[in-house]
Amino acid sequence: MALGNGEWRWSGLLRAWSHQLKYIVIESDSLEALRMVQSDTRGHGTLGLVLHIKELCGRNWMVNFSHVNRKGNYVADRMARLAVLDDFDARTFDAPPPSVNSLVLLEMGDSP
């Protein structure tokens, strides 16, 4: 699932839940965002979006968050840019779009 900003992560989680997926991995290059979602605090200043994500993560499934370096995150970056070009419609891919194939190979350590 290609997701751009935080709202799309929440929307993507909703979509994954509706498809009855049981194991989800969300990668982010933002340590601050990961800390907010993974912390136990629900203070006055906690964003509504973070609370929505936490509620979804508390359902009967496994959601793991992982930090990735921005430099090693070319595929996710390109997928997020495609979302901007497609009016931010959340989309599910069975295979990488052709414009991402060379980046997938690059991240796997193969030459494009």
SVG drawing of the C-alpha trace seen along z (x, -y; Angstrom):
<svg xmlns="http://www.w3.org/2000/svg" viewBox="-14 -20 38 32">
<polyline fill="none" stroke="black" stroke-width="0.4" points="0.0,0.0 1.5,-3.3 0.8,-6.0 1.9,-9.6 1.4,-11.8 -0.1,-10.8 -3.7,-10.9 -2.9,-8.3 -1.3,-6.0 -4.5,-6.1 -6.6,-5.6 -4.2,-2.8 -4.7,-1.1 -8.4,-1.4 -8.2,0.2 -5.9,3.0 -8.4,3.7 -11.3,3.8 -9.3,6.4 -8.8,8.4 -5.0,8.3 -3.5,9.5 0.1,8.3 1.0,4.8 4.4,3.1 4.5,-0.7 7.8,-2.2 8.6,-5.9 11.6,-8.1 10.3,-10.3 11.5,-9.3 9.3,-11.9 6.2,-10.5 7.1,-7.0 7.7,-8.1 4.3,-9.8 2.5,-6.7 4.4,-4.3 4.4,-6.2 2.0,-5.4 1.2,-9.1 -2.2,-10.4 -1.6,-13.9 -3.6,-17.0 -1.5,-17.9 -1.7,-14.6 -2.9,-15.0 -6.3,-13.5 -4.6,-11.6 -2.2,-9.9 -5.1,-8.8 -6.9,-7.4 -3.7,-5.5 -3.3,-4.2 -6.9,-3.0 -6.5,-1.1 -3.2,0.5 -5.0,1.7 -7.4,3.9 -7.0,7.7 -4.0,7.7 -0.3,7.0 0.9,3.6 4.7,2.9 6.4,-0.4 9.9,-0.6 12.2,-3.5 14.0,-3.7 16.6,-6.2 15.4,-8.6 18.3,-7.7 17.3,-4.1 13.7,-4.8 13.6,-5.6 10.7,-3.3 8.4,-4.8 9.4,-8.3 8.5,-7.6 5.2,-5.9 4.3,-9.0 5.0,-11.2 2.8,-9.1 0.0,-9.6 0.4,-13.3 0.1,-13.0 -3.0,-10.8 -4.9,-13.3 -3.9,-11.5 -6.2,-8.5 -5.1,-5.6 -4.3,-2.6 -3.3,0.9 -0.6,2.5 -0.1,6.2 3.2,5.3 5.3,2.1 4.3,-0.4 6.7,-0.4 8.2,-3.7 9.3,-2.2 10.8,1.1 14.4,-0.2 14.3,-1.6 13.1,1.7 16.1,3.4 18.4,0.6 17.1,1.0 17.5,4.8 21.2,4.2 20.9,5.1 21.8,2.8 18.8,1.4"/>
</svg>
